[in-house]
Amino acid sequence: MSFEPKQKVELDAPKDDVISIDYLSKCDGSHQDYPTYVAIKVCRAQVYGTRQAYFDQQGTVFDVSGNKAYGPEGSYKVFAGKDASRALAQSSLKEEECRPDWEDLSDDHKKVLNDWYTFFSKRYNIKGKVEGATNM
């Protein structure tokens, strides 16, 4: 996965607003009065002796409003208005996989999730954190 955008993107300074799950759900690209958001958790690895454990570091909300792929007719509409961490980790477009839990996934999937977080962070403005994220 290439992390750098083809054209340079000027991003705003990240915001740390608290965004409720209810508000996030309205940011699904179908409401003109709301932006289009996708939330992603990045999982950080912590090594304990010979074991590696992952823990949730972020519930970061990205503004993807400018990308039609996340709109109502877009190929990635399934991610809009949700914490899509599990689906992204599994490279899945299934509605039922668009949820925040990822802890039971393989290390390979956790790496993919972290790669998606990096990909989004180089392209989209960070608008805040999902209410209840463990890093708050």
Backbone hydrogen bonds in HBPLUS format (Angstrom, degrees):
<---DONOR---> <-ACCEPTOR-->    atom                        ^
c    i                          cat <-CA-CA->   ^        H-A-AA   ^      H-
h    n   atom  resd res      DA  || num        DHA   H-A  angle D-A-AA Bond
n    s   type  num  typ     dist DA aas  dist angle  dist       angle   num
A0015-LYS N   A0126-ILE O   3.06 MM 111  5.91 164.3  2.09 131.6 136.6     1
A0129-LYS N   A0017-ASP O   2.75 MM 112  6.13 154.4  1.81 163.5 171.0     2
A0019-ILE N   A0129-LYS O   2.81 MM 110  5.89 166.7  1.83 161.2 161.9     3
A0131-GLU N   A0019-ILE O   2.78 MM 112  5.42 158.1  1.83 140.8 138.6     4
A0024-LEU N   A0020-SER O   2.90 MM   4  6.13 167.8  1.91 154.0 157.9     5
A0025-SER N   A0021-ILE O   2.93 MM   4  6.11 153.5  2.00 146.2 152.5     6
A0026-LYS N   A0023-TYR O   2.99 MM   3  5.26 137.1  2.18 105.0 117.1     7
A0027-CYS N   A0024-LEU O   2.94 MM   3  5.16 150.4  2.03 107.2 116.8     8
A0037-TYR N   A0027-CYS O   2.98 MM  10  5.39 163.7  2.01 140.0 141.2     9
A0034-TYR N   A0031-HIS O   3.20 MM   3  5.55 166.9  2.22 113.0 116.7    10
A0064-VAL N   A0036-THR O   2.83 MM  28  5.53 144.2  1.96 148.4 158.7    11
A0081-GLY N   A0037-TYR O   2.71 MM  44  5.40 170.1  1.72 164.5 166.4    12
A0038-VAL N   A0062-PHE O   2.99 MM  24  5.34 151.4  2.07 146.2 155.1    13
A0062-PHE N   A0038-VAL O   2.81 MM  24  5.34 176.8  1.81 152.7 153.8    14
A0039-ALA N   A0082-LYS O   2.87 MM  43  5.94 169.7  1.88 154.5 151.2    15
A0084-ALA N   A0039-ALA O   2.96 MM  45  6.16 138.9  2.13 160.4 158.0    16
A0040-ILE N   A0060-THR O   2.83 MM  20  5.39 152.4  1.91 150.4 158.4    17
A0060-THR N   A0040-ILE O   3.01 MM  20  5.39 131.1  2.25 152.9 142.8    18
A0057-GLN N   A0042-VAL O   3.07 MM  15  5.78 168.8  2.09 174.6 175.6    19
A0044-ARG N   A0055-PHE O   2.97 MM  11  5.51 154.9  2.03 166.6 159.5    20
A0055-PHE N   A0044-ARG O   2.96 MM  11  5.51 150.5  2.05 147.4 156.7    21
A0046-GLN N   A0053-ALA O   2.69 MM   7  5.23 154.6  1.75 160.0 168.4    22
A0053-ALA N   A0046-GLN O   2.76 MM   7  5.23 174.0  1.76 160.5 159.7    23
A0048-TYR N   A0051-ARG O   2.63 MM   3  5.14 167.4  1.65 164.7 168.5    24
A0051-ARG N   A0048-TYR O   2.91 MM   3  5.14 161.0  1.95 134.8 132.2    25
A0130-VAL N   A0059-GLY O   2.69 MM  71  5.11 152.7  1.77 143.9 153.7    26
A0061-VAL N   A0128-GLY O   2.87 MM  67  5.31 162.4  1.90 149.2 146.7    27
A0127-LYS N   A0061-VAL O   2.79 MM  66  5.52 162.5  1.82 156.4 162.3    28
A0063-ASP N   A0125-ASN O   2.89 MM  62  5.49 159.4  1.93 157.9 164.9    29
A0067-ASN N   A0064-VAL O   2.97 MM   3  5.65 168.2  1.98 128.4 131.6    30
A0070-TYR N   A0067-ASN O   3.12 MM   3  6.08 170.5  2.12 128.7 130.8    31
A0071-GLY N   A0068-LYS O   2.96 MM   3  4.97 160.0  2.00 107.0 113.5    32
A0076-TYR N   A0069-ALA O   2.72 MM   7  5.28 150.6  1.80 145.9 151.3    33
A0074-GLY N   A0071-GLY O   2.97 MM   3  5.00 156.6  2.03 109.4 117.0    34
A0077-LYS N   A0074-GLY O   3.31 MM   3  5.20 163.4  2.34 109.1 108.0    35
A0079-PHE N   A0076-TYR O   3.07 MM   3  5.88 158.5  2.12 123.9 128.5    36
A0080-ALA N   A0077-LYS O   3.14 MM   3  5.37 139.1  2.32 105.5 116.3    37
A0088-LEU N   A0084-ALA O   2.95 MM   4  6.09 169.1  1.96 167.5 171.0    38
A0089-ALA N   A0085-SER O   2.91 MM   4  6.06 162.0  1.95 153.3 158.6    39
A0086-ARG N   A0099-ARG O   3.01 MM  13  5.68 169.4  2.02 174.4 176.5    40
A0090-GLN N   A0086-ARG O   3.09 MM   4  6.31 143.9  2.23 144.0 153.2    41
A0087-ALA N   A0097-GLU O   2.95 MM  10  4.76 107.9  2.49 135.7 133.1    42
A0091-SER N   A0087-ALA O   2.88 MM   4  5.82 102.4  2.50 136.1 155.1    43
A0092-SER N   A0087-ALA O   2.80 MM   5  4.78 172.6  1.80 144.2 146.2    44
A0091-SER N   A0088-LEU O   3.05 MM   3  4.79 157.6  2.10  99.8 106.8    45
A0097-GLU N   A0094-LYS O   2.99 MM   3  5.44 150.1  2.09 112.5 121.7    46
A0098-CYS N   A0095-GLU O   3.10 MM   3  5.49 160.6  2.13 112.8 118.9    47
A0099-ARG N   A0097-GLU O   2.91 MM   2  5.71 121.9  2.26 112.4  95.7    48
A0105-LEU N   A0102-TRP O   2.94 MM   3  5.54 167.3  1.96 128.2 131.0    49
A0110-LYS N   A0106-SER O   3.00 MM   4  6.35 153.7  2.07 149.5 157.5    50
A0111-LYS N   A0107-ASP O   2.96 MM   4  6.23 147.8  2.07 145.8 153.8    51
A0112-VAL N   A0108-ASP O   3.06 MM   4  6.38 155.2  2.12 144.6 151.3    52
A0113-LEU N   A0109-HIS O   2.90 MM   4  6.24 156.3  1.96 150.2 156.3    53
A0114-ASN N   A0110-LYS O   3.04 MM   4  6.31 160.1  2.08 145.0 149.7    54
A0115-ASP N   A0111-LYS O   2.86 MM   4  6.16 149.4  1.95 148.2 157.6    55
A0116-TRP N   A0112-VAL O   2.90 MM   4  6.25 153.2  1.97 151.7 158.6    56
A0117-TYR N   A0113-LEU O   2.97 MM   4  6.29 154.5  2.03 149.4 156.8    57
A0118-THR N   A0114-ASN O   3.04 MM   4  6.33 159.1  2.08 146.9 151.7    58
A0119-PHE N   A0115-ASP O   2.89 MM   4  6.14 159.6  1.93 149.3 155.4    59
A0120-PHE N   A0116-TRP O   2.87 MM   4  6.11 168.8  1.88 158.4 159.5    60
A0121-SER N   A0117-TYR O   2.92 MM   4  6.07 160.3  1.96 149.8 155.9    61
A0122-LYS N   A0119-PHE O   3.33 MM   3  5.55 148.6  2.43 102.0 110.6    62
A0123-ARG N   A0120-PHE O   2.97 MM   3  5.24 160.7  2.00 112.7 119.1    63
A0124-TYR N   A0120-PHE O   2.89 MM   4  5.70 159.9  1.93 174.6 171.4    64
A0133-ALA N   A0130-VAL O   2.98 MM   3  5.64 147.1  2.09 148.8 146.4    65
A0136-MET N   A0133-ALA O   3.17 MM   3  5.84 162.5  2.20 124.7 125.9    66
